[in-house]
Amino acid sequence: MISLKKMFNISPRFFRILGGQTANEHASYVRNKKRDHRGQPFEAYTPAYEKRKKARKAAKNQISSLPTPNLTLTGKMLNSIRLIRAGRSGFVYGITDPKEAAKMEGHQTGVFGKNTNKRKKRIISSKKNAVPPEIGEMIMDEIGKQVVRQITTELKKNGMGFKVYTI
């Protein structure tokens, strides 16, 4: 007998793998595409900060000198985005390092060290847009593929067919 429970019960192992992949993809998306949680470009740097960054005088251990915002100066903040936990119903990822989390919170609120500029918030995740559109599509595609694999397995096991097509 076909078990609908087995067809749609996704394992914590799958979510652990997908969660780790999503955390890496999200950081890479911000760093390489230079876009926010809605897929829009980040607000530009102030001219003074852009000049310091280009000259590699914005911070100690600076690795980025790009004039366009990608939330990478030393690389530590985006590198600290990790899978926190995964279970039967999904996964959670984020930053657990307090120092790096404070930096991210500053970007989210528009507070940059001594400077506050609410117009220049650089948000990578919100309640409405937890992940950028491209990352959301990737997550849905991977979950869809997993469900198709599980349906195919259940059908084969019960001798009822072996190919499931997605539209």
Secondary structure, DSSP 8 states (H G I E B T S, - for coil): ---HHHHH---HHHHHHHHHHHHHHHHHIIIII-B-TTS-B-----HHHHHHHHTT-SSTT-----SS--S-SSSHHHHTEEEEEEETTEEEEEE--HHHHHHHHHHHHTEETTEE-GGG---S--SS-SS-HHHHHHHHHHHHHHHHHHHHHHHHHTTS-S-----
